[in-house]
């Protein structure tokens, strides 16, 4: 994955140089996202070529979840966290792709992903060493200094409202995610470490949850694809509500040098048979859900309706979720019986290069 410090404070650590655009709420919004069908495109104030990061990451070993506000999902409406809707309803993450056209290279991409692993795998659960934690903070949360040690030129400069005791993902990625409920901004960091009165991370990104603006093409985030992490997590509370109204994040072992919006960063090889960052898949309508129950069934329904997006290099078919002691691991294990060839790639835009 791209080197990015992840703090779910709605902050993201990023790469190449460029200046962040201040948002009306006083936060920072990374440059414009590429245009996606049916979604407005913002134009970044600056564009900087990002250094591709092709380091494959092992599946995330999450830390414990520390959210002060539970996500709530309502049929037809996007998840709300800390009083903030996670992106507008017409945002790509919230787009229903059940009837989206099939990508003509679907079979080739599925075969490439299947070459290393062949079954879906939940990369989260009740064990605090699996999954990606996040925190929700109030408008009064103190801002602290953020220092970048790798991709500062592609990162939104600090300070960020990240508590010094914010949960850090277990494992090499050490993501930190923070949702600022006062301004509805998301702060995410990659390879983050709390030092002194602030944080040091490889990269960081800030997303305005009220906007569809993307990062500049070529910029990374706390994720290799330049995407926000939090919007693609399966959370216990939304699954318990019976519905997930957004796409999920997942990883593949190898990717090509290219990305599809809303992704903005590439981290792979020159092999065109490999999936690009931002590639979107859905579970085929014909795949029978008979026999699936509980949490697994809710997740599979979402994968048929909203699908999942290639966000990072890691173990193939690993879908991401937030760590929570309430997950039923035995039930989540039902997902491991879903074969990769039960998925198909949908057409959401051209492959770009940063």
C-alpha positions, 0 to 999 in steps of 0.5 A: 500500500502507499505509505500513509499514516492512517488516523481516522480523524479524517486525515490522510498522509500523502506524497508529492508536493502540492498545496492543500486547498482550505475548505470553507469549514476551515479544514484542508481538502486535498486537490480535485478528484478525477471525474466519475460518471454522474459525479462533479469533479473539483479541480485541484489547485496544484498537481504533483506527480506522485512516486508510485509505491508498490510495496505489497502489504500483508493483510492489516493487523488492526488495533482496537476500535475507539469510536465515540459515536456509532455509525448508523445505516438506514436503507437508501441513506449513507452511513452517518458518523458523529452526526456527519454523513460519510460523503454526499449520496452521489459520491462514488463510494455511495453509488449503486453499481448493481446495473453498471455495465460490465468491464470488457476485461473483467475475466482477465482481471478476476483471473489475475487476482485469483492467481494468488488467492481464490476466496473472499476473506474478512480482514477484521473481526473481534480480535483487536489485532485484525481490522482498522480502528477509528476515532470520532472527536468533537469540534473542541478536539485540540489540534496537534502537530503532524510531521511527515517522514516520507510523502510529505509533498503529497500530504495535507499539512498539519496540524490535525485534531488527532488525540495523542491516544488515538487507536493505531492499526496493529501491523506494519501499516499503522493507520490512524483514522479520525472523524472530526464531528464538528467540521465533518472532516476525515483525517487519515495517516499512514505508518503513524507514531505518536511522538512528543506533543504530536504525530509522525507519519509517512503520509496523511490526508484530509477529506471533507465529508461534505464534498466529492472533491478528489485528491490531485491525480498522482497523489497518494493518501493513507492508502496506496490508491489515494482513496480515503480508508474509512468510507470503505470499512464495514462497521459492526453497527451498520451491519447490525442495522441490516444494511451497508449502503456503500462500497467496501475497500479490499486489497489485491496482491499485485496491481498495474501502474494506473488508477481509475477515479475516485482513486488517484494513485498507482502502485504497481507494475507495467503488466496490463493484465493486473487490476489498476487501483480504483477498479470496482467489482461486484458480486454477481447477481446470479450468486446464490445467497442461500445458506448465508446468515447474519453479518455475512449475509448483510455484507454479501448483499452490499457487495452485490449492490455497491461492490468493492474497490481496489484500494491497496496492495496486500492479500488478494480478496481481503475486505476491510472492516473496523475492529469491534469485539461484537463481531461474530467471527464464526459468522464472518467465516461464512465469507471465506466460502465465496470464490473470487470467480463469483465477482465481476468487474464493472466499468466506472471510468478510464485508467489514468496515470499519474 
